[in-house]
Amino acid sequence: MAERLDTPKSARRTWWPKLEDDAFGKVSEGIARFMGTPRFLLWLSLFCIAWLAWNSWGPEDLRFDKAANGFTALTLMLSLQASYSAPLILLAQNRQTDRDRVQAEQDRQRAERNLADTEFLAREMAALRIALSEVATRDFVRSEMRNLLEELLEEREGEDDDDPDARTDRPRDRVRGRARDRDQPA
């Protein structure tokens, strides 16, 4: 017996074919879907009309469901069809309810992810706005550069006053003139 533990168990033969777990549900749903189509109603109506016509006006010896008996066989067949239709339709509705429940759960999870992503992006944008408010603007940098340039020119002017050969055209006046030209709207 110990030598058999290392070999897999042989598959048992069954008389019934192995089907998917949900095979009956799929078949019943397909039947229920077909029964809800106009094609099914048309074929059922044509079948009943042909049945009634044959058993009412067909050859007397070939009639199998007498009108005198109230078309008993047709009534029995329609009752049998109805008794199977109702559970099949209910089974199909239950399967659809299960699918709807799964879809609703997936939609809820997707909505939660979207909300989390949106909140994250809003926080990131707020952080960027705060960071940008601390960044120097172009006008601020220009004014600081202008002030530094003026200070440098004033220092240079002080040095030029000591030098008798200093130029009469002062660079400070040129810089201020250009700055005024830029600040004025065109």
Buried (B, 14 or more C-beta within 10 A) or exposed (E): EEEEEEEEEEEEEEEEEEEEEEEEBEEBBEBBEEBEEEEEEEEEEEEBEEBBEBBEEEEEEEBEBEEEEEBEEBEEBBEEEEEEBEEBBEBBEEBEEEEEEEEEEEEEEEEEEEEEEEEEEEEEEEEEEEEEEEEEEEEEEBEEEBEEBBEEBEEBEEEBEEEEEEEEEBBBEEBBEEBEEEEEEE
